[in-house]
């Protein structure tokens, strides 16, 4: 049975073959937060933000969960990776550089 991301009764994501696949998509979308509790002192545990849930679901009539997974993996490979921003020079230094060009 496929799985999807839900908010209350509304299905928010495509159907994916496994619950782990939905977790990957949710994490990539920024919907997973790490929460530390007194019981989890070793490491925080991932939790879905905003009371989202991952539940078993029926795929839509023309939906293929395996294709959805392959598409998500392909998008993750081709999506540009963000690098840390370059440090900008101080305004006076930038003006000095322009004056000497």
C-alpha positions as semicolon CSV with decimal commas, in nm:
position;residue;x (nm);y (nm);z (nm)
1;X;0,000;0,000;0,000
2;X;0,137;0,347;-0,087
3;X;0,184;0,633;0,159
4;X;0,131;1,010;0,140
5;X;0,155;1,324;0,351
6;X;-0,170;1,444;0,510
7;X;-0,297;1,741;0,706
8;X;-0,608;1,627;0,887
9;X;-0,800;1,449;0,608
10;X;-0,645;1,639;0,315
11;X;-0,385;1,449;0,112
12;X;-0,101;1,696;0,050
13;X;0,149;1,490;-0,148
14;X;0,165;1,239;-0,423
15;X;0,156;0,874;-0,322
16;X;0,492;0,700;-0,272
17;X;0,574;0,330;-0,234
18;X;0,694;0,347;0,128
19;X;0,660;0,563;0,437
20;X;1,038;0,627;0,419
21;X;0,994;0,776;0,071
22;X;0,740;1,027;0,205
23;X;0,976;1,117;0,493
24;X;1,249;1,196;0,235
25;X;1,015;1,421;0,036
26;X;0,887;1,592;0,353
27;X;1,243;1,656;0,477
28;X;1,349;1,798;0,140
29;X;1,041;2,025;0,147
30;X;1,134;2,161;0,490
31;X;0,844;1,995;0,670
32;X;1,056;1,795;0,916
33;X;1,197;1,944;1,234
34;X;1,433;1,782;1,481
35;X;1,293;1,776;1,833
36;X;1,486;1,692;2,147
37;X;1,308;1,570;2,457
38;X;1,433;1,475;2,800
39;X;1,404;1,110;2,697
40;X;1,599;1,168;2,371
41;X;1,910;1,324;2,522
42;X;2,141;1,139;2,283
43;X;2,004;1,295;1,964
44;X;1,695;1,484;1,855
45;X;1,434;1,290;1,663
46;X;1,269;1,400;1,339
47;X;0,907;1,512;1,365
48;X;0,669;1,640;1,101
49;X;0,595;2,010;1,140
50;X;0,241;2,155;1,173
51;X;0,076;1,829;1,277
52;X;0,131;1,673;0,934
53;X;0,101;1,295;0,920
54;X;0,228;1,023;0,691
55;X;-0,042;0,763;0,638
56;X;-0,124;0,477;0,405
57;X;-0,343;0,588;0,117
58;X;-0,495;0,485;-0,210
59;X;-0,310;0,609;-0,516
60;X;-0,513;0,822;-0,754
61;X;-0,649;0,625;-1,055
62;X;-0,370;0,733;-1,294
63;X;-0,100;0,768;-1,030
64;X;0,206;0,541;-1,009
65;X;0,381;0,561;-0,668
66;X;0,701;0,407;-0,808
67;X;0,711;0,673;-1,083
68;X;0,651;0,945;-0,822
69;X;0,951;0,815;-0,627
70;X;1,171;0,803;-0,938
71;X;1,063;1,156;-1,034
72;X;1,144;1,288;-0,684
73;X;1,487;1,122;-0,690
74;X;1,560;1,262;-1,037
75;X;1,459;1,613;-0,927
76;X;1,683;1,584;-0,620
77;X;1,981;1,496;-0,841
78;X;1,932;1,782;-1,088
79;X;1,829;2,051;-0,839
80;X;2,114;2,296;-0,786
81;X;2,282;2,272;-0,449
82;X;2,300;2,601;-0,264
83;X;2,643;2,704;-0,147
84;X;2,712;2,937;0,141
85;X;2,701;3,305;0,039
86;X;3,029;3,478;-0,027
87;X;3,132;3,729;0,231
88;X;3,067;4,077;0,101
89;X;3,336;4,340;0,151
90;X;3,273;4,630;0,381
91;X;3,109;4,927;0,200
92;X;3,423;5,144;0,227
93;X;3,636;4,865;0,084
94;X;3,395;4,820;-0,207
95;X;3,409;5,194;-0,285
96;X;3,790;5,190;-0,267
97;X;3,801;4,897;-0,510
98;X;3,572;5,076;-0,756
99;X;3,785;5,391;-0,740
100;X;4,098;5,196;-0,834
101;X;3,942;5,013;-1,132
